[in-house]
């Protein structure tokens, strides 16, 4: 009624688990003002509950949500999971999960490169055995998110829970500078610096994790991402081929210079490749030769001759955000260089590749690709 915004913390899990890794969401309000909410962790599918209006209206009242829908058993995450935080200097032992499944660590660094010095955070999932002990000598899949101005939260992601628990892969989600949620200045620092600042953040956090977590096999590191995450996957295998040995891309941006006149977001191409203030919002114009050069230099295609990693590319043929020609261009460039590559085409999918059959096929292929080459 007053327009005041109030943060409400709640716990839908009966046991008093560590809640610093929980992702909580307001789904809707009922006609009488009750709040329907959900809660999940990287390992735990969402649990849905309701917070009565009286608890929302009285700031002195302790919030007591009621479960509407308890956790649904999941083949990808039905076991206990613990989350521990490890900073740059904390390299010793941490706690372990119990009962098999996965363990979670919050990791962070402050990179030295770039004009804006701010933290780069990551969420590391490690597979555990039936006794809750973290598996030994596991390969690592690095996952930079898309956007780039979004972020990976601590909510449940079935695809990566699947790779971790059933593929026995460590999963590192990277929130590089430019991610949402870490301040406006770090977010804007990425404009004009894509293909440099972001991939160096990914590289440095990966190296830190390999140094800190000796149960990860540093000789078996892959990368997986969609959209801008696919863009960074291409940069990873092109700029750091000695580290990133396998890649899986989903509707990746591979050549900004050839994307700018065929995408529904030409502003993205100008701002991310050239910097803030480089796009005319009042009228569209084609890029100049100098602008095209800078766009090409910021793209994964500029490093194609250095790629050695077997690369899986998935494309939604109805994608208007990142045109299918982006993935096709990269695929044919890899093939002509003799690199082991595979193309997945989904005729009726767009940018997300999220139709039920397509999504299932896509992630099964990703697991099989990493199983074969990593």
N, C-alpha and C positions, 0 to 999 in steps of 0.2 A: 504493500500500500504506500509506503514511504519512498519506494524506489531504491532502498538500500540493498546492496549486494552483500550476502553473508556466505562465507565458506562453511560447509557442513561436512564433517568427517563421520563415516559410519563403517561398520564392519559386518558383512553378511556371512562371514565364516564363523562357525561356532567356536572353534579353537582360537586361542589368542596368538595368531600367527604374526610374524613381522609384517607390518602393514606399509612400510616405507616403499615397497615396490608395487603396491596395489594400484590399479587404474580404476577410477570410479567415474560413473557417467550418469547424468540426469537424462532419462529417456523421455519422460513427459509428465504433465500434471493431470490429475483426474479432475472431474467436474466439481468435486468438493475440496480441491486444493491439496490432496495427498500427492506426494512425489513418488513416481515409479523410477527406480534406480537400478543400475547394474554394477557389478564389481568383477574384475578378473585380474589374473596375474599372467606372466608370460607362459606359464605351464597350465593354467586353470581356465577352462571355458567360462564364459560369463555366468554369474549367479544373479538372478533378478529378485528384487525385494521392493517393499513399499514403506515409505516413511510417512506416517500420519501427519496431517496438517498441524496438529497441536504442537508437535515437536519442531516443526519448521517455524511456527509463529512465535514461540517462546524461546528467546536466546539463552535463557537460564536452564532450559530443559535438556536433559541428556538424550541424544537421538537414539531411538531404539527401533531399527527397521524390522519389518516382518518379512520372512521369506515368502515370495510368491512362487518362484520356480527354483528349486535347488539345483546344484550342479548336475548336469547331464553327463553320464558316463561317456567317455570319449576314447577311441582307440589311440589317439595321439597324446592324450594327457589325462591319465586317470590315477596318477600317483603323487606322492608328497613331493614338495619342492621347497627349498629354502633359498633365501636371498641374502647375500653378504656384500658389503661394500669394501672395495680395495682401492686405495689411492695410489699416487705415483710412487710413494716410498714404502708402501706396505706390501712386501713381497713374501711374507711368511705364510704359514698354513692358515686356513680358515675352516669354518664349520662345514659339515657335509649334510646333504639331504638323506632321507631315509626311505626305504621301501622301493627303490628303483625309480627310474624316470629321469629327472634332470635337476641340476643345481644352478643357481643364478648368482652372478657377481656384477656389481656396478663398478665400472672402471672409468678412469678419467686421466687426461693429460692436459698440459697447457703448452701447445706447440710454440716454437721459437720463430717460425716463419709467419709472414703476413703482417700487415700494419696494425691490425686489431688483435691484441693478445687476450684471449679468453679461453675458457675451458672447452675441451672436446670430450664429450661423454659417450660411453657405450654400455650396452647390456650384453653380457656374455652368458650364454647357456652352455652348460656342460652335461653330457649324458652321465647317468649313474647306473650302477648295477643293482641287482636285487637286494643288496645289503645297504644301499644308499651311498656307496663309495663311488667317487668320480672315476670314470673309466680312464685307463692309461693309454698313452700313445694314440690319441684320437686326432683325426684330421680336422681342420678348421675351415668353415665357410664364412667369409666376411660379407655382410649385408649392408651396403649404404642405401638409404631410403631415396625415394623419388622426390620430385618437387621443383627445385631443391628446398624451397622454403616451407617444408613440413617438418615432421620429426617422427622418430620411432618412440612410442610410449611403452609403458610396462604392461600393456594389455595383452590378451591372449592372441596369438597368431597361429592358427592351425597348421599352416604350411611349414613353418619353421619348427614348431613342436614336433611335427612328423619327422622332419629331417634329423632333429636332435635325438628323439627318443627311439625311433625305429631305424634311422640310418646310422646312429651313433656318431654324429658329427657335432663338434663344438660349433656354436653359432655366435658370431659377434655382430650385433647391430651397432652402427656408428652414426652418431649425431654430430656431424662435422659442422664447422662454423658456416653459418647460413641457415641452420636449422631454426625452426620456430621454438620459442620457449626459453631462449637464453639471452634475450635482450635485443633491442632494435639495432644497436650498433654492430654487434657480431652478425646479425642477420643480413644487414645491408653490405657488410664487408665482402660478401661473395660476388656481388654484382661487378662484372668486368674481370673477375678472377677465376671463373670456372675453368676446370681442366688444369689448375695449378694449386690454388689454396685448398680446395675440397679434396682432391686426390692425395695431396700431401698429408692432410689431416687423417685420412683413412689409412695411409701407409704408416704414419707414426704411431697411431693407436694400435694398429695390428702388430707392429714391432714391439710395442710395450707389453701387449698381452702375451706374445710369444716368450718374452723375457721373464714375465711374472708367473706364468702358468706353464710349468715344465711338463705337465701331463699332455700338453698339446704337441703334436709332431710338427715342428717348424718346417719340415721339408714337404709337407702336404697341406698347402693353403690354397683354397679356391675362393671365388668371388661370385656373388649372385645378386642381381638387382634389376628393377624395371624402370623405364623412363629415364629420369636423371640418375637413378641407381644403375641402369644399364649403361648410360653415358660414362659413369665412373668405373663400371666394370671394364669397359673398353680401354679407358685410360690406365687402369691398374695393370692389365696384361700387356699394354703397350709401353708404359713408362717404367714399370717394375716387373719385367718378365721373370727375373730371378726369384721373386717371392711368390707371385700369383701364378699357379700352375694350371688351373682350370677355370673356365668361366661359363656362366649361364645368364643370358640376357633376355629381357622381356620388353618388347617395343622400345629398343634403345635409341637414344639420340646418338648418331655416329658422325654426322657431318652437318654442322649448323649452317654452313654456307649453302648447302643444297636443300635444307629444310625451310629456310626463312620465307620463301615465296610459295610454299605449299602447305603450311601449317595453319591452324586456326588461332595460333598464338604467336604471330610474328614479333610482338613486343618482347616475348621471352628471349628470342634470339638476339635482339639488339641489346637489351638490358644485361643479360647474363654474360654475353660475350664481349660487349663493348663498354658497359658500365651505366650507371644511373645518368639520366638526362640525355641518352643517346637515341631515344625513340620519339618520333613526332606523333603524338596521340591525336592530332587533328586531321592528318591525312597520311595515307600509305604511300610510300615510295620504295622503289627497289634499292638494294644496297649498292654502294659505290665499290669500285675495285679494291680500295683500301679496306673497307669494311668487310668485304668478302674474304680478304686475306686474313684478317684478324679472326673472323669466325672459323675459318678452316684451321688456323693455328691452335684455336681453343678446343678443337674436336678430337675424338679418338682416332679418326681416320689419318690424322697427321703422324700417328705413331704405328700405323699398321705394319710397317716393315719390321718392327721389333717383336711382334706378337709371335709366341710359340705355343700358347695354351690352347688345348682343345676347347672349342667354343660352341655352346648350344644357343641358338637364337630362336625365340618364339615371337610370332607376329600376329596381331589381330588385324585382319585385312580391311576392317571397317574403321580403323583408327584415323581420326582426323586431327588428333593432337600431335602425335608423332607419326608422320606418314609411313606406310609400309615400306616405301623406297629406302628409308634409312637403314632398316635391318637388312634388306635385300642387298643394298650397296656393300655393306660390311661383310655379309655372307659371301658374296662373289669375290670380294677382295681377298678374303681368307682362303677361299678355294683356289684362287689363282696362284697363291703363295704356297700351296701344298699343306696348309694347316688343317688338321682334323676338325671338321665342323658339321653341324646338323641343323637343318631348318625345320621349324614347326609352323605351319600356316593354319590359322583358324578363321574360316571364311566369314562367319557371322559374329565374330567378337570385335570389340573396339579396343580402346586403350587398356582397359583393366584385364582383359581375358578372364572374365569371371562367370561365364555361363557354367552351369554345373559340370557338364561333360567335358568342356574345354579346360576348366580349372583343374579337374582331377587328372586329366590326361597330361596337362602341362607339368604338374608337380611330380607325378610318377616318372615322367621323362627326365626331370631335373635330378631326382634321386638316382635313377639309373645312370645318368651321365656322370655324376660324381662318383658313384660306385665303380664305374669302369675306369675312370681316368685319375681319381684322387685316392 
